[in-house]
C-alpha cells in the first residue's frame, strides 16, 4: 500500500475550502476530454448558470424539491409527500468541468429504482453536463414503494466520471460529486425519530484508535497504522471472491449518536458482511476500526469502489443537521 497519510481533522468549513481549491485540478484530471451537446426533454432541462454561480469557483451545487407540495426542503432537509411516487426534481449545478455524471437514489439506505423517462425504472441515470451548466432532472421513486405512517430517509447523489477508474487516471479524490440526505414523511402523518423504523443492531468495530481523523476512509491497511492511510489506486481480486477491506470511521462530535456506511462497486450498492450497510455507534473520542467483505463481480475488468457515510442516520433532518454527506476516496477493484 502506498503511504498517503491523512492526519487532518475534518469539518464542514475545512472540507468546503479544500474542495474549492482542489476541485478544479481534480475535475481537469477526471473530465478534461469530455464534450456534449445540450439537450432538452420533458424531464431533463439543461441551462447556463448565472454569473454569480460561476464566480463561486470550481465545484458543485445540488438540491432536491417536490413538484407537488411547495416547501423549504433545501433549508431543513425534509420533504413532505402525498405519495411515494410524487414527482421530485433534482437541480445540479456544474461549476467544474464537462463530463459524464451518474444519478443515484437510496430509500431507507437501500438502492432503489426510479424513473426519469416515463415508465422506465432503473437504479441509475447517466447524463452529460458541460462546464457552467445546470441541469434539472424530474424523477419519481419506485412504483412498488407504499405510503405508510413512518418517516423515511431519501439519499440523492450525483457523481462525476462513472465511466473512469482511479487506476487508469491515477486520481486520488473524495470530492467527485454531491450526496444529500433528506427525511421523507407523508401528508397527514406525524414526524418522529427514525430509530423506530430502523431496527438493525449496531455493528461492533474490532478496535477503537486514538487517531486525528474524522469521517470515512476505506483501504486495505489491516495493520492499524499510526495514521490513517489513503487507499492505493487499485486493489486486485479474483473473480467472484469476497474481498476484505478495512474501514476507519466516525469520531464525530458528541451530538452525533451513530453513523451508517453504504458501499458501491461499479456504482451499484453491494452488501457489507452480507448486510446492506454497516451501522455503528459514534465515539467522539476514538476512530472506529473494523473490516468487512464485499463480493466482487464474476467477470474480469476494472470496477470502481466508492462509499458513503451518513452521520446521525436515525435522526430527522433539520436546519442544523442538513448538509452534504462525505464519500470515501474512490479506488479501483481490479478483477482478474
N, C-alpha and C positions, 0 to 999 in steps of 0.2 A: 504494500500500500504506500502511495506517495504521502508524505507528511505535509499536509496543509493544515497547520494548527488554526483553530478557531477559538479565540480567547475572549472576545468582547461580549459583554452582557448586552442583549438586545433590548430595544424599546421601540415603541411606535415611531417616536421622533427620530431616533438614530437610524432606523431602517429606512424611513422616508428619505432622509438625507442621503444615505448610501445609495438607495435605488436611483435617485435623481442623478447622482454623479456617474453611476455605472451603467445605467440602462441604455444610454446612447452607445457606449462601447460594446456592450453585450448584444444589443439589438443589431449593430453592424455585423457582428460575427454571425448571429443567428439568421438574420433576414436580408442581408445585403444584396443578394442577387434576385430577389423576388420582384415580379411586376404583375399587375392585374388590371382588369377593366372594371369600371363602375357598373353596378347592377341594381336595378330597382324591381322589386316584386311586391306582391300583396303583403307578405310577411317579412320583407327584407328590404331595408332602405339604407342607402349609403349617402352621406352628405359631408361637406367640408366643415372642419372645425373653425369656430370664430378665432380671431387673432389672440384674444385673451387666453384661450385654452392652449394655443401653440406656445405662447410666451412662458408657460409654466415649465417648459423644458421636456426632455425625453421621459417617457413613462406611459402609464395607462390610467384611464378613469372608467368607472363602471357603476351601474345602478340597475335595480330591478323594480318595476312598478306594476300594479294591477291596472288593467284596462277596463275593469268592470266597476270597481269602487274607488273613488278618489280618496287618497290618503297620503300620509307623510312617511312612507316606508323607508325613505333614504335618511330620515332623521333618527328613527328608533329601531330599524331592522325588523319591524313587524308588518306582516301582510295579512289583512283581513280578506277572506274569500267567501263567496256564496257557495261555491262548489270547487272540488279539487281541479276541475278542468277549466276554470276561469282563464281567460286569456291574460298572459303576462307578457311584459315587454322588457327585454334587457337592452340597455344602451351601453355601448362600449366605445371609448374614445382612444384613438391611437395617436399619441404624441411621439411615438418612436419611429420605427422603420417599417417598410412594406413587407408583407409576408403572409403565410398561412396561419390560421388560428383555429382552435377547436373549442366548442361549447360543450360543457359537461354539466349535468344536473344530478343532485343526490337528494333523496327524500328519506328522512329519518336515517341518514348516514348510509344509505344503500343506493347505489347507482340505479337510476330509473330511466325508463324510456320517456321521450317527449316528442311532440310533433311541431315542426316548423312548417313543413309542407303538408297541406291538407291530407288527412287520413294516412300519413306515412309517419310511423313511430320508430325512433331509433335511440340508441344510448349516447350518441354524439352527433355533432353537426360541425362540419369543417367549412370554413369560408376564407376568402382573401380580403385583405384590407390594406390600403395604401397609407403612407405617412400623412398625417394631418387630416385624416378622415375619421368620421364616427359612423357607427352602424347601429340601427335599431332592428332587433330581431323579435318578432312576435312568436310566442310558443305556448303550448298547453301541455300539462302533465299527463302522464299515463292514464288512459281511459279506464283502467282497472282499479284506480285509487278511489276509495269511498269516503264520503263525508261522515264525520263522527263528532263526538263531543270532547275530543282530545286536542291538544296542541301538537304541532309537528315542526320539525326542522327542515328547512329547504336550503341547500347549498348550491349556489350557481357559480360556475367557474369558467373563465376563458383563458386558454394557454396558447403561447406562441410556438410556432415551428413544430407541430406534432409529427411532421414527416422527417425531421432531422434527429441525429443522435449525438450525444456528448462525445462518444468515442471518435467519430469522424471529424467533427468540427472543433474538438478539444475546447469546449466551453464549460467553465465551472460556474454555475449560476443557480440561484433560487429565486430570481426576480424575472420569471418568464411568463407573467400574466397576473390575473387578479382572481381571488376567491372570496366570495361574500356569503356570510351565514344569515339566514332570516328565520324568524319564528312565524309559522303559519297557524292561524286559527280561523274557524268558520263562523259565519254570521249567526248570531243567536246563542253562541256558546261562551262560557266563561273562560278566561285565561288562567292557567295555573301552571305550576312548575313541571317541566319536562321529566323530572325524576319519577313521576307517577306513571309515565308511559314507557320509559327506558328502564327495563328491569334487569339488564345484563349486569353480572357481577364484575367488580373491578379485577383487572389483571394485577398480578404481583410482580414487580421488577425483580431481577436477580440481585441487584445491588443498588445502593444509593451512593453517589460520588460527590466529593467536595470539589466541584469544578466551576470556573467562571463561565457559565453558559446558560442561555435561556432559549427555549423553543424546541426545535427538532432537527436532529442530524441522524441520518441513516447511512451506515457504511459496513465494511467487513472487518472492523477493528474489534476483535474479541479479547484483546489483551488489556482493555481498560487503561489506556494511556493516561498520562498526567494532564493531557489536554485533549479537547475534542477535535478529531481529525476530519477533514473533508473526505468524501469517498473518492476512489480512483475514477478515471473517465469511464472505465468498463470493468465488469466482473464476469468471468467466464462460468458457464454452467452447461450441464448435459441436458439433452432433450428430455422434457417431461419430468425432470427431477425437482425435488423440493430444495430450494436454495435458502441457506441460512444467512440471515442478516442481523446486524446489531442496531439497536436504537439508543440514542442519548437524548433525553427529552425532559420537558417540564421546567421546574424551578421558576414557575410564575409567581407573581405577588400573592400575598396571603389571602386576598379576597377571591382568588381562583380556587374552586373546590376540586375540580377534576379536569381532565382533557382526554380527547379521543383522537386516534390516528387511523387514517384511511390510506391504503396502498393501491397504486395503479401500475400495471405493466401494459405497455403499448396503449396507454390511455383508457384502459378498462380496469375496473375495480377487481382486485384479487383478494382471496381470503388470507388472513394472517394467523398462523397456527390453527387453521380450519375455522376461524371466526371471521365475520365480515369486517371487523375492526378491532382495535385494542382500546380499552377504556381503563384509564389509570387515575388514581387519586393524586392530586398535586401536592408536592412537598416544596414549600417555598425556600427551604434551606439546602436541599440536595438535588442533584441531577439524577433522574432515574436511568438506570442501565438495564437492558434486557435483550433478549434475542427472539426472533420469530422466523418462520419459514414461509416462503411463497412458492407456489408451483409455477415453473417456467413453461413456456409453450413447447409443443411437441415437434415443432419444425425448427430447423436451423435458421439463424438470422440475428439481426440486431434489434433489440426491443428496449424502449426507453422506460426506465423506472422513475416514478415520482410518488410523493406522498403529501398528505395534508394533515395539519394538526389543528384541532378545534378546542380552544380553552373554554371552560365552563359550558361544556356541551349540553348539559342537562338543564340549563337555565334559560328563561325567557330573555330575548334580546331587549335592550333599552338604549336610551341616548348615551349612557356611559359605557356600555359594553359593545355596541355595534361598531365594528371596524374590520378591515380586510384580514384574512387569515394568512398565516405563514405556510409556505410549502418547503419541503425538504429539497436539498440540492439534487438535481436530476442526474442520473448516470445511466449507462447503457448495460443491459444484460446481454452478453454475447453467447448465444446458444449454439453449441457445437454438435 
